[in-house]
Amino acid sequence: MGIQHDWKKLLKADPTDWLLEPTDPVRYLALRDIVDASERVVNAAREKAHHEGPIATILNNMNPEGYWIQPGPVLS
């Protein structure tokens, strides 16, 4: 797990507290990847993120078949 925390040495401050705020939409990723929270806690945070806030808005606008505008790869 030491390698996970090496990135913190490159920062001027530790963003962990900010990422773990209850209103942060990526809180569940921080719980899973940074602090190694229990599966129960991670799952609850993921459920919350998928049902309220910006992640929920994005998911709610997705076509039920899994795309937004049209199926297939995005071409520029």
Backbone as XML, in Angstrom:
<?xml version="1.0"?>
<chain id="A" units="angstrom">
  <residue number="1" name="MET">
    <atom name="N" x="0.821" y="-1.185" z="0.000"/>
    <atom name="CA" x="0.000" y="0.000" z="0.000"/>
    <atom name="C" x="0.868" y="1.253" z="0.000"/>
  </residue>
  <residue number="2" name="GLY">
    <atom name="N" x="2.144" y="1.177" z="0.292"/>
    <atom name="CA" x="3.026" y="2.328" z="0.322"/>
    <atom name="C" x="3.086" y="3.066" z="-1.000"/>
  </residue>
  <residue number="3" name="ILE">
    <atom name="N" x="3.023" y="2.347" z="-2.098"/>
    <atom name="CA" x="3.091" y="2.993" z="-3.404"/>
    <atom name="C" x="1.874" y="3.872" z="-3.652"/>
  </residue>
  <residue number="4" name="GLN">
    <atom name="N" x="0.722" y="3.551" z="-3.084"/>
    <atom name="CA" x="-0.475" y="4.375" z="-3.246"/>
    <atom name="C" x="-0.281" y="5.755" z="-2.648"/>
  </residue>
  <residue number="5" name="HIS">
    <atom name="N" x="0.503" y="5.890" z="-1.620"/>
    <atom name="CA" x="0.645" y="7.161" z="-0.939"/>
    <atom name="C" x="1.842" y="7.971" z="-1.433"/>
  </residue>
  <residue number="6" name="ASP">
    <atom name="N" x="2.657" y="7.451" z="-2.350"/>
    <atom name="CA" x="3.805" y="8.184" z="-2.864"/>
    <atom name="C" x="3.393" y="9.465" z="-3.580"/>
  </residue>
  <residue number="7" name="TRP">
    <atom name="N" x="2.221" y="9.478" z="-4.216"/>
    <atom name="CA" x="1.764" y="10.658" z="-4.934"/>
    <atom name="C" x="1.558" y="11.837" z="-3.994"/>
  </residue>
  <residue number="8" name="LYS">
    <atom name="N" x="1.281" y="11.570" z="-2.733"/>
    <atom name="CA" x="1.059" y="12.654" z="-1.772"/>
    <atom name="C" x="2.327" y="13.483" z="-1.551"/>
  </residue>
  <residue number="9" name="LYS">
    <atom name="N" x="3.479" y="12.880" z="-1.735"/>
    <atom name="CA" x="4.742" y="13.603" z="-1.549"/>
    <atom name="C" x="4.918" y="14.697" z="-2.599"/>
  </residue>
  <residue number="10" name="LEU">
    <atom name="N" x="4.244" y="14.574" z="-3.723"/>
    <atom name="CA" x="4.363" y="15.546" z="-4.801"/>
    <atom name="C" x="3.458" y="16.763" z="-4.603"/>
  </residue>
  <residue number="11" name="LEU">
    <atom name="N" x="2.556" y="16.692" z="-3.655"/>
    <atom name="CA" x="1.589" y="17.764" z="-3.433"/>
    <atom name="C" x="2.025" y="18.691" z="-2.314"/>
  </residue>
  <residue number="12" name="LYS">
    <atom name="N" x="1.523" y="19.918" z="-2.335"/>
    <atom name="CA" x="1.802" y="20.878" z="-1.263"/>
    <atom name="C" x="0.931" y="20.600" z="-0.047"/>
  </residue>
  <residue number="13" name="ALA">
    <atom name="N" x="-0.199" y="19.936" z="-0.267"/>
    <atom name="CA" x="-1.106" y="19.593" z="0.831"/>
    <atom name="C" x="-1.780" y="18.260" z="0.500"/>
  </residue>
  <residue number="14" name="ASP">
    <atom name="N" x="-2.284" y="17.610" z="1.491"/>
    <atom name="CA" x="-2.955" y="16.322" z="1.320"/>
    <atom name="C" x="-4.438" y="16.568" z="1.017"/>
  </residue>
  <residue number="15" name="PRO">
    <atom name="N" x="-4.943" y="16.159" z="-0.155"/>
    <atom name="CA" x="-6.335" y="16.395" z="-0.520"/>
    <atom name="C" x="-7.312" y="15.358" z="0.032"/>
  </residue>
  <residue number="16" name="THR">
    <atom name="N" x="-6.831" y="14.413" z="0.820"/>
    <atom name="CA" x="-7.678" y="13.313" z="1.260"/>
    <atom name="C" x="-8.936" y="13.790" z="1.974"/>
  </residue>
  <residue number="17" name="ASP">
    <atom name="N" x="-8.810" y="14.716" z="2.922"/>
    <atom name="CA" x="-9.995" y="15.198" z="3.641"/>
    <atom name="C" x="-11.008" y="15.815" z="2.682"/>
  </residue>
  <residue number="18" name="TRP">
    <atom name="N" x="-10.522" y="16.587" z="1.715"/>
    <atom name="CA" x="-11.401" y="17.211" z="0.729"/>
    <atom name="C" x="-12.113" y="16.149" z="-0.110"/>
  </residue>
  <residue number="19" name="LEU">
    <atom name="N" x="-11.384" y="15.124" z="-0.541"/>
    <atom name="CA" x="-11.979" y="14.068" z="-1.350"/>
    <atom name="C" x="-12.978" y="13.220" z="-0.572"/>
  </residue>
  <residue number="20" name="LEU">
    <atom name="N" x="-12.859" y="13.199" z="0.737"/>
    <atom name="CA" x="-13.752" y="12.394" z="1.568"/>
    <atom name="C" x="-14.965" y="13.169" z="2.076"/>
  </residue>
  <residue number="21" name="GLU">
    <atom name="N" x="-15.093" y="14.436" z="1.689"/>
    <atom name="CA" x="-16.268" y="15.205" z="2.113"/>
    <atom name="C" x="-17.525" y="14.531" z="1.581"/>
  </residue>
  <residue number="22" name="PRO">
    <atom name="N" x="-18.572" y="14.485" z="2.394"/>
    <atom name="CA" x="-19.807" y="13.797" z="1.978"/>
    <atom name="C" x="-20.414" y="14.316" z="0.684"/>
  </residue>
  <residue number="23" name="THR">
    <atom name="N" x="-20.150" y="15.565" z="0.330"/>
    <atom name="CA" x="-20.722" y="16.133" z="-0.891"/>
    <atom name="C" x="-19.844" y="15.921" z="-2.123"/>
  </residue>
  <residue number="24" name="ASP">
    <atom name="N" x="-18.655" y="15.379" z="-1.963"/>
    <atom name="CA" x="-17.762" y="15.181" z="-3.103"/>
    <atom name="C" x="-18.265" y="14.011" z="-3.950"/>
  </residue>
  <residue number="25" name="PRO">
    <atom name="N" x="-18.511" y="14.235" z="-5.251"/>
    <atom name="CA" x="-19.069" y="13.164" z="-6.088"/>
    <atom name="C" x="-18.139" y="11.970" z="-6.282"/>
  </residue>
  <residue number="26" name="VAL">
    <atom name="N" x="-16.852" y="12.141" z="-6.064"/>
    <atom name="CA" x="-15.933" y="11.009" z="-6.236"/>
    <atom name="C" x="-15.482" y="10.443" z="-4.887"/>
  </residue>
  <residue number="27" name="ARG">
    <atom name="N" x="-16.233" y="10.741" z="-3.847"/>
    <atom name="CA" x="-15.898" y="10.258" z="-2.500"/>
    <atom name="C" x="-15.703" y="8.738" z="-2.481"/>
  </residue>
  <residue number="28" name="TYR">
    <atom name="N" x="-16.573" y="8.032" z="-3.179"/>
    <atom name="CA" x="-16.460" y="6.568" z="-3.130"/>
    <atom name="C" x="-15.151" y="6.083" z="-3.733"/>
  </residue>
  <residue number="29" name="LEU">
    <atom name="N" x="-14.624" y="6.784" z="-4.729"/>
    <atom name="CA" x="-13.330" y="6.392" z="-5.298"/>
    <atom name="C" x="-12.203" y="6.639" z="-4.301"/>
  </residue>
  <residue number="30" name="ALA">
    <atom name="N" x="-12.292" y="7.739" z="-3.579"/>
    <atom name="CA" x="-11.286" y="8.015" z="-2.549"/>
    <atom name="C" x="-11.370" y="6.979" z="-1.433"/>
  </residue>
  <residue number="31" name="LEU">
    <atom name="N" x="-12.589" y="6.616" z="-1.057"/>
    <atom name="CA" x="-12.762" y="5.591" z="-0.025"/>
    <atom name="C" x="-12.164" y="4.263" z="-0.468"/>
  </residue>
  <residue number="32" name="ARG">
    <atom name="N" x="-12.368" y="3.929" z="-1.716"/>
    <atom name="CA" x="-11.882" y="2.650" z="-2.242"/>
    <atom name="C" x="-10.379" y="2.655" z="-2.503"/>
  </residue>
  <residue number="33" name="ASP">
    <atom name="N" x="-9.883" y="3.721" z="-3.120"/>
    <atom name="CA" x="-8.509" y="3.715" z="-3.627"/>
    <atom name="C" x="-7.480" y="4.374" z="-2.722"/>
  </residue>
  <residue number="34" name="ILE">
    <atom name="N" x="-7.906" y="5.275" z="-1.853"/>
    <atom name="CA" x="-6.941" y="6.006" z="-1.038"/>
    <atom name="C" x="-6.940" y="5.546" z="0.411"/>
  </residue>
  <residue number="35" name="VAL">
    <atom name="N" x="-8.124" y="5.413" z="1.001"/>
    <atom name="CA" x="-8.148" y="5.053" z="2.420"/>
    <atom name="C" x="-8.500" y="3.592" z="2.664"/>
  </residue>
  <residue number="36" name="ASP">
    <atom name="N" x="-8.784" y="2.841" z="1.603"/>
    <atom name="CA" x="-9.066" y="1.405" z="1.730"/>
    <atom name="C" x="-10.194" y="1.140" z="2.721"/>
  </residue>
  <residue number="37" name="ALA">
    <atom name="N" x="-11.322" y="1.841" z="2.515"/>
    <atom name="CA" x="-12.499" y="1.668" z="3.379"/>
    <atom name="C" x="-13.125" y="0.300" z="3.138"/>
  </residue>
  <residue number="38" name="SER">
    <atom name="N" x="-14.011" y="-0.077" z="4.027"/>
    <atom name="CA" x="-14.678" y="-1.371" z="3.902"/>
    <atom name="C" x="-15.578" y="-1.382" z="2.665"/>
  </residue>
  <residue number="39" name="GLU">
    <atom name="N" x="-15.852" y="-2.561" z="2.174"/>
    <atom name="CA" x="-16.704" y="-2.719" z="0.993"/>
    <atom name="C" x="-18.091" y="-2.128" z="1.239"/>
  </residue>
  <residue number="40" name="ARG">
    <atom name="N" x="-18.609" y="-2.300" z="2.442"/>
    <atom name="CA" x="-19.924" y="-1.757" z="2.790"/>
    <atom name="C" x="-19.949" y="-0.239" z="2.671"/>
  </residue>
  <residue number="41" name="VAL">
    <atom name="N" x="-18.918" y="0.431" z="3.181"/>
    <atom name="CA" x="-18.837" y="1.890" z="3.137"/>
    <atom name="C" x="-18.669" y="2.371" z="1.695"/>
  </residue>
  <residue number="42" name="VAL">
    <atom name="N" x="-17.821" y="1.708" z="0.927"/>
    <atom name="CA" x="-17.601" y="2.072" z="-0.474"/>
    <atom name="C" x="-18.893" y="1.905" z="-1.267"/>
  </residue>
  <residue number="43" name="ASN">
    <atom name="N" x="-19.577" y="0.797" z="-1.082"/>
    <atom name="CA" x="-20.821" y="0.555" z="-1.812"/>
    <atom name="C" x="-21.883" y="1.595" z="-1.477"/>
  </residue>
  <residue number="44" name="ALA">
    <atom name="N" x="-21.992" y="1.976" z="-0.222"/>
    <atom name="CA" x="-22.973" y="2.995" z="0.181"/>
    <atom name="C" x="-22.635" y="4.339" z="-0.466"/>
  </residue>
  <residue number="45" name="ALA">
    <atom name="N" x="-21.372" y="4.698" z="-0.483"/>
    <atom name="CA" x="-20.956" y="5.967" z="-1.091"/>
    <atom name="C" x="-21.179" y="5.935" z="-2.606"/>
  </residue>
  <residue number="46" name="ARG">
    <atom name="N" x="-20.918" y="4.812" z="-3.236"/>
    <atom name="CA" x="-21.140" y="4.683" z="-4.681"/>
    <atom name="C" x="-22.626" y="4.815" z="-5.002"/>
  </residue>
  <residue number="47" name="GLU">
    <atom name="N" x="-23.463" y="4.150" z="-4.220"/>
    <atom name="CA" x="-24.916" y="4.262" z="-4.418"/>
    <atom name="C" x="-25.370" y="5.713" z="-4.308"/>
  </residue>
  <residue number="48" name="LYS">
    <atom name="N" x="-24.877" y="6.413" z="-3.300"/>
    <atom name="CA" x="-25.240" y="7.822" z="-3.119"/>
    <atom name="C" x="-24.792" y="8.640" z="-4.330"/>
  </residue>
  <residue number="49" name="ALA">
    <atom name="N" x="-23.563" y="8.446" z="-4.788"/>
    <atom name="CA" x="-23.045" y="9.201" z="-5.930"/>
    <atom name="C" x="-23.830" y="8.921" z="-7.202"/>
  </residue>
  <residue number="50" name="HIS">
    <atom name="N" x="-24.315" y="7.709" z="-7.359"/>
    <atom name="CA" x="-25.048" y="7.341" z="-8.568"/>
    <atom name="C" x="-26.508" y="7.771" z="-8.524"/>
  </residue>
  <residue number="51" name="HIS">
    <atom name="N" x="-26.982" y="8.234" z="-7.370"/>
    <atom name="CA" x="-28.386" y="8.630" z="-7.252"/>
    <atom name="C" x="-28.602" y="10.106" z="-6.936"/>
  </residue>
  <residue number="52" name="GLU">
    <atom name="N" x="-27.533" y="10.858" z="-6.679"/>
    <atom name="CA" x="-27.672" y="12.298" z="-6.449"/>
    <atom name="C" x="-26.382" y="13.001" z="-6.854"/>
  </residue>
  <residue number="53" name="GLY">
    <atom name="N" x="-26.505" y="14.246" z="-7.282"/>
    <atom name="CA" x="-25.334" y="15.017" z="-7.682"/>
    <atom name="C" x="-24.986" y="14.860" z="-9.150"/>
  </residue>
  <residue number="54" name="PRO">
    <atom name="N" x="-23.778" y="15.321" z="-9.541"/>
    <atom name="CA" x="-23.415" y="15.356" z="-10.963"/>
    <atom name="C" x="-23.272" y="13.992" z="-11.625"/>
  </residue>
  <residue number="55" name="ILE">
    <atom name="N" x="-22.817" y="12.995" z="-10.910"/>
    <atom name="CA" x="-22.709" y="11.654" z="-11.514"/>
    <atom name="C" x="-24.102" y="11.133" z="-11.841"/>
  </residue>
  <residue number="56" name="ALA">
    <atom name="N" x="-25.052" y="11.330" z="-10.936"/>
    <atom name="CA" x="-26.432" y="10.902" z="-11.178"/>
    <atom name="C" x="-27.026" y="11.626" z="-12.382"/>
  </residue>
  <residue number="57" name="THR">
    <atom name="N" x="-26.738" y="12.918" z="-12.518"/>
    <atom name="CA" x="-27.239" y="13.690" z="-13.664"/>
    <atom name="C" x="-26.718" y="13.105" z="-14.964"/>
  </residue>
  <residue number="58" name="ILE">
    <atom name="N" x="-25.445" y="12.795" z="-15.011"/>
    <atom name="CA" x="-24.852" y="12.206" z="-16.218"/>
    <atom name="C" x="-25.477" y="10.846" z="-16.507"/>
  </residue>
  <residue number="59" name="LEU">
    <atom name="N" x="-25.580" y="10.015" z="-15.492"/>
    <atom name="CA" x="-26.142" y="8.679" z="-15.695"/>
    <atom name="C" x="-27.612" y="8.740" z="-16.096"/>
  </residue>
  <residue number="60" name="ASN">
    <atom name="N" x="-28.353" y="9.694" z="-15.542"/>
    <atom name="CA" x="-29.778" y="9.828" z="-15.872"/>
    <atom name="C" x="-29.996" y="10.287" z="-17.308"/>
  </residue>
  <residue number="61" name="ASN">
    <atom name="N" x="-29.005" y="10.944" z="-17.898"/>
    <atom name="CA" x="-29.128" y="11.407" z="-19.280"/>
    <atom name="C" x="-28.616" y="10.381" z="-20.289"/>
  </residue>
  <residue number="62" name="MET">
    <atom name="N" x="-28.123" y="9.261" z="-19.813"/>
    <atom name="CA" x="-27.629" y="8.221" z="-20.695"/>
    <atom name="C" x="-28.808" y="7.427" z="-21.249"/>
  </residue>
  <residue number="63" name="ASN">
    <atom name="N" x="-28.711" y="7.056" z="-22.503"/>
    <atom name="CA" x="-29.706" y="6.189" z="-23.107"/>
    <atom name="C" x="-29.678" y="4.857" z="-22.357"/>
  </residue>
  <residue number="64" name="PRO">
    <atom name="N" x="-30.821" y="4.227" z="-22.137"/>
    <atom name="CA" x="-30.832" y="2.942" z="-21.427"/>
    <atom name="C" x="-29.923" y="1.874" z="-22.037"/>
  </residue>
  <residue number="65" name="GLU">
    <atom name="N" x="-29.597" y="2.026" z="-23.321"/>
    <atom name="CA" x="-28.719" y="1.054" z="-23.965"/>
    <atom name="C" x="-27.240" y="1.370" z="-23.733"/>
  </residue>
  <residue number="66" name="GLY">
    <atom name="N" x="-26.938" y="2.474" z="-23.017"/>
    <atom name="CA" x="-25.557" y="2.750" z="-22.628"/>
    <atom name="C" x="-24.820" y="3.807" z="-23.421"/>
  </residue>
  <residue number="67" name="TYR">
    <atom name="N" x="-25.516" y="4.678" z="-24.127"/>
    <atom name="CA" x="-24.846" y="5.753" z="-24.858"/>
    <atom name="C" x="-25.624" y="7.051" z="-24.658"/>
  </residue>
  <residue number="68" name="TRP">
    <atom name="N" x="-25.019" y="8.194" z="-25.077"/>
    <atom name="CA" x="-25.670" y="9.478" z="-24.886"/>
    <atom name="C" x="-26.302" y="10.004" z="-26.170"/>
  </residue>
  <residue number="69" name="ILE">
    <atom name="N" x="-25.560" y="10.140" z="-27.228"/>
    <atom name="CA" x="-26.084" y="10.744" z="-28.456"/>
    <atom name="C" x="-26.417" y="9.688" z="-29.486"/>
  </residue>
  <residue number="70" name="GLN">
    <atom name="N" x="-25.460" y="8.853" z="-29.783"/>
    <atom name="CA" x="-25.676" y="7.767" z="-30.717"/>
    <atom name="C" x="-24.762" y="6.616" z="-30.355"/>
  </residue>
  <residue number="71" name="PRO">
    <atom name="N" x="-25.161" y="5.397" z="-30.665"/>
    <atom name="CA" x="-24.320" y="4.257" z="-30.328"/>
    <atom name="C" x="-23.035" y="4.259" z="-31.139"/>
  </residue>
  <residue number="72" name="GLY">
    <atom name="N" x="-22.024" y="3.605" z="-30.611"/>
    <atom name="CA" x="-20.753" y="3.471" z="-31.305"/>
    <atom name="C" x="-19.695" y="4.407" z="-30.763"/>
  </residue>
  <residue number="73" name="PRO">
    <atom name="N" x="-18.499" y="4.330" z="-31.327"/>
    <atom name="CA" x="-17.401" y="5.162" z="-30.839"/>
    <atom name="C" x="-17.630" y="6.642" z="-31.184"/>
  </residue>
  <residue number="74" name="VAL">
    <atom name="N" x="-17.052" y="7.505" z="-30.364"/>
    <atom name="CA" x="-17.148" y="8.942" z="-30.608"/>
    <atom name="C" x="-16.078" y="9.312" z="-31.632"/>
  </residue>
  <residue number="75" name="LEU">
    <atom name="N" x="-16.486" y="9.965" z="-32.694"/>
    <atom name="CA" x="-15.548" y="10.394" z="-33.727"/>
    <atom name="C" x="-15.426" y="11.908" z="-33.681"/>
  </residue>
  <residue number="76" name="SER">
    <atom name="N" x="-14.214" y="12.406" z="-33.827"/>
    <atom name="CA" x="-14.037" y="13.861" z="-33.808"/>
    <atom name="C" x="-13.920" y="14.427" z="-35.192"/>
  </residue>
</chain>
